[in-house]
Amino acid sequence: RAVKTHWAEYHMAFTMGMAYWDLYRHTGKRRYRNGAVRIIHQFRRWVDSGVLNAQPFYALLRAIRKSLALSSSPLLLSSWGLQRTNKKRGSVSSTHFLAVKTIFDDAIRLFNDGGWICYEAVSYEHAAMFAESCSERDTARQYMLRCLQVNDEYGYQPKVDWLKAKHAHLLASPSSTMSSSPAAAHLLLQSMRIEFTQPQQQQQPKRITSITPTA
């Protein structure tokens, strides 16, 4: 159904929503959380009005909201009105973890279906951050490897290098004696690299868009 909404309008709203969540993550200030929630409500109205392109952005913003609500950071706990002693790192139940993970996977799938691989990579990155915060290291590592692969396909080499340096500890295999260095992460990425069909515009690549948590 046609609606009076231009691509630039909801793209700008998504960018502001992501900025609000990032500021909230680092400061714990409620005004940033409230700003992001207002934008989520706007996306909900667009989705309800039939704006299909708004669906993946709505899903990712919702997933980040729920992941931050489960955060163990004392800074964010105080913002949500939770007691620090009642919320410790790694205490998220498997039910809550899987519920949020499902929303991240929905966002990844929707971005993949639309061919927006740059946003698909962003979704993988935030899903990895969430899984790691829940002490689901193996799942976080899988998400981060997929994030690196998609960024590499997109041609965003500076982001690939930055992620490999920042998350070298996560990318290193637990069972490997390999050093947790950017070079080791590069070797891991190359060993697990998936070849995609090009060009993007002619045929949609068939990527893995769902990560199964390990037992």
C-alpha positions in Angstrom: 0.0 0.0 0.0 1.3 3.4 -1.0 2.1 5.8 1.9 3.5 9.3 2.0 6.9 8.3 3.3 10.1 8.8 1.4 13.1 6.4 1.8 15.2 9.3 3.2 12.8 9.9 6.0 12.9 6.4 7.5 16.5 6.0 6.7 17.3 9.1 8.7 15.0 7.9 11.5 16.9 4.6 11.6 20.3 6.4 11.7 19.1 8.5 14.6 17.7 5.5 16.4 21.0 3.7 16.2 22.8 6.8 17.4 20.4 7.1 20.4 21.0 3.4 21.3 24.7 3.9 21.1 24.6 7.0 23.3 22.4 5.2 25.8 24.8 2.2 25.9 27.7 4.5 26.8 25.9 6.9 29.1 22.9 5.2 30.5 20.9 8.4 30.2 17.2 7.9 29.9 16.7 10.7 27.4 18.6 8.7 24.8 16.6 5.6 25.5 13.4 7.5 25.3 14.5 9.0 22.0 15.2 5.6 20.5 11.8 4.3 21.8 10.0 7.1 20.1 11.7 6.2 16.8 10.7 2.6 17.3 7.1 3.7 17.7 7.4 5.7 14.5 8.7 2.6 12.6 5.8 0.6 14.0 3.4 3.0 12.5 5.2 2.8 9.1 5.1 -1.0 9.2 1.4 -1.0 10.2 0.8 1.3 7.2 2.4 -1.2 4.8 5.9 0.2 4.3 7.7 -3.0 3.7 11.1 -1.5 3.5 10.7 -0.3 7.1 10.4 -3.8 8.4 14.1 -4.8 8.7 15.0 -1.4 10.4 12.1 -1.9 12.8 13.3 -5.4 13.7 16.9 -4.4 14.3 16.0 -1.4 16.5 13.6 -3.7 18.5 16.3 -6.3 18.9 18.8 -3.8 20.2 16.2 -2.4 22.6 15.5 -5.9 24.1 19.2 -6.8 24.2 20.0 -3.6 26.2 17.1 -4.4 28.5 18.9 -7.6 29.4 22.3 -6.0 29.8 24.3 -6.6 32.9 25.9 -3.1 32.8 25.2 -1.4 36.2 25.0 1.9 34.2 22.0 0.6 32.2 20.5 -1.4 35.0 20.0 1.8 37.0 18.4 3.4 33.9 15.9 0.6 33.7 15.2 0.8 37.4 16.7 -2.7 38.2 18.8 -3.6 41.1 22.4 -4.4 40.4 22.4 -7.5 42.6 19.5 -8.9 40.7 21.1 -8.8 37.3 24.6 -10.3 36.9 26.5 -11.0 33.7 25.6 -14.4 32.2 22.4 -14.7 34.2 20.1 -14.2 31.2 17.8 -17.2 30.8 18.0 -19.3 27.7 14.4 -18.4 26.9 15.1 -14.7 27.0 18.3 -15.1 25.0 16.6 -17.1 22.3 13.7 -14.7 22.1 16.0 -11.7 21.4 18.2 -13.8 19.2 15.1 -14.6 17.0 14.5 -10.9 16.5 18.1 -10.3 15.5 17.8 -13.3 13.0 14.6 -11.8 11.6 16.4 -8.5 11.0 19.3 -10.3 9.3 16.9 -12.3 7.1 14.9 -9.2 6.1 18.0 -7.2 5.2 19.4 -10.2 3.3 16.1 -10.5 1.3 16.2 -6.8 0.4 19.9 -7.0 -0.7 21.0 -4.4 2.0 24.2 -6.2 2.9 25.7 -3.2 4.7 22.8 -3.3 7.2 22.9 -7.1 7.3 26.5 -6.7 8.5 25.4 -4.2 11.2 22.8 -6.7 12.4 25.4 -9.5 12.7 27.7 -7.1 14.6 25.0 -6.2 17.2 23.8 -9.8 17.5 27.4 -10.8 18.3 27.7 -8.1 20.9 24.4 -9.3 22.5 25.4 -13.0 22.5 28.8 -12.1 24.1 27.1 -10.1 26.8 25.0 -13.2 27.6 28.2 -15.3 27.8 27.2 -17.2 24.6 30.7 -17.0 23.3 30.4 -19.6 20.5 27.3 -18.0 19.2 28.8 -14.6 19.4 31.9 -15.8 17.5 29.7 -17.2 14.7 27.8 -13.9 14.4 31.1 -12.0 14.3 32.6 -14.2 11.6 29.5 -13.7 9.5 29.7 -10.0 10.1 33.3 -10.0 8.8 32.4 -12.0 5.7 29.5 -9.8 4.8 31.6 -6.6 5.3 34.3 -8.2 3.2 31.8 -8.8 0.4 30.5 -5.3 0.7 34.1 -4.1 0.2 34.3 -2.3 3.5 37.9 -3.3 4.3 38.5 -0.6 7.0 35.6 -1.9 9.0 36.8 -5.5 8.6 40.3 -4.5 9.9 38.8 -2.6 12.8 36.5 -5.4 13.8 39.2 -8.0 13.6 41.4 -5.9 15.9 38.7 -5.0 18.3 37.2 -8.6 18.6 40.4 -10.7 18.2 39.7 -12.3 21.6 36.3 -13.4 20.3 37.4 -14.6 16.9 40.2 -16.8 18.3 39.1 -20.4 18.5 38.8 -21.6 22.1 40.3 -25.0 21.1 43.2 -23.5 19.1 46.6 -22.6 20.3 46.7 -19.8 17.8 47.4 -16.4 19.2 44.4 -14.0 19.7 45.8 -11.4 17.3 44.3 -9.6 14.3 46.5 -11.9 12.1 44.9 -15.0 13.7 41.5 -13.6 13.1 42.4 -13.0 9.5 43.4 -16.6 9.1 40.1 -17.7 10.7 38.1 -15.5 8.4 39.9 -16.8 5.3 39.4 -20.4 6.4 35.7 -20.0 6.8 35.1 -17.6 3.9 32.0 -18.3 1.8 32.0 -17.4 -1.9 28.9 -15.4 -3.0 27.3 -15.0 -6.4 28.0 -11.7 -8.1 26.7 -9.3 -9.1 24.4 -8.4 -6.2 21.8 -6.8 -8.4 21.3 -9.8 -10.7 21.0 -12.6 -8.2 20.5 -12.5 -4.5 23.2 -14.3 -2.6 22.2 -17.3 -0.5 23.8 -16.6 2.8 23.4 -18.2 6.2 21.1 -15.9 8.0 20.4 -17.9 11.2 23.0 -18.8 13.8 22.2 -21.9 16.0 23.5 -21.6 19.5 25.8 -24.3 20.6 24.8 -26.4 23.6 
